[in-house]
Amino acid sequence: MGLSEGLLAEFDHEMVSTRKTLERIPEDKLTWKPHEKSMGLGRLAGHLAELPGLGVKVVESDSLDFANRPAGLKPLVAESQKHVVEIFDKNVAALRKGIAGVSDADWSKTWTLSIGEKKIFSGPRIGALRRMVMNHMIHHRAQLGVYLRLNGVAVPSVYGPSADEGLS
């Protein structure tokens, strides 16, 4: 089994769990946030939908410099549950296709994320995908689960039963 094939099994599981969580965002609470320094619920959901798009950049290029982002590019804020899930699905499909096309040799090549001269990450491409995309998504999916809980929305099972449902 090649690295891409092994990674796709994990990727598929994490994306299903993330989609289940996004499907539960309460549309009447998109501006809600638990603290003034926290992202609003709609922005957090939008961030989760955007992250697979970052993964596409990881598999298709050798670097990404946030200092070169297009002018006027704004972070995604969910307008509705349907809106954010559609964007998430599109980005997941593109990233899944991208992962499948990466050779084992290309996974070990250096990938760099920077903001101008400041390096945020520089290491093997597979490490960038895991750290900057998949682990990042797992972190924010858990954060969204807390937002759901604090708003009385049932939290889906992810790695085992949640307090609201059994295994699914």
Buried (B, 14 or more C-beta within 10 A) or exposed (E): EEBBEEBBEEBEEBBBBBBBBBEBBBBEBBEBBBEEEBBBBBBBBBBBBBBBBBBBBBBEEEBBBEEEEEEEEEEBBBBEBEBBBEBBBEBBEBBBEBBBEBEEEBBEEEBBBBEEEEEEBEBBBBBBBBBBBBEBBBEBBEBBBEBBBEBEBEBBBBEEEBEEEEEE
